[in-house]
Amino acid sequence: MLRSGHAPGHVRDTFLNAVDAFMAWSSDEPEPCVAHEINNEPVDIPISKAFGMVWNCRDIMPGVDFRQLLDCGLDIKRQTYAACARAMLAAIKAD
């Protein structure tokens, strides 16, 4: 989990891939995974773990990705990675 307010680029990239996987996911399927680089090696992680990686990230989400999440009905208060991660995890747990 990120301790400061800023996430490195590869972590933000992993999270944005998790957003895409979340948007394409049907809840009757297992939780999707995305690739995340650890020590220069790609490792598949569940999208919920990718959400946790930006849990405290105050960086601003790209507008296109943020609007996609709003359009799918998520209640997101701020356009930050952390707010989007929290909203998606809440949606997963609500199902």
Sequence and secondary structure as in RCSB ss.txt:
>XXXX:A:sequence
MLRSGHAPGHVRDTFLNAVDAFMAWSSDEPEPCVAHEINNEPVDIPISKAFGMVWNCRDIMPGVDFRQLLDCGLD
IKRQTYAACARAMLAAIKAD
>XXXX:A:secstr
   SS   HHHHHHHHHHHHHHHH  TTS   EEEEEETTEEEEEEHHHHHHHTTT   B  HHHHHHHHHTT  
 SSSBHHHHHHHHHHHHHH 
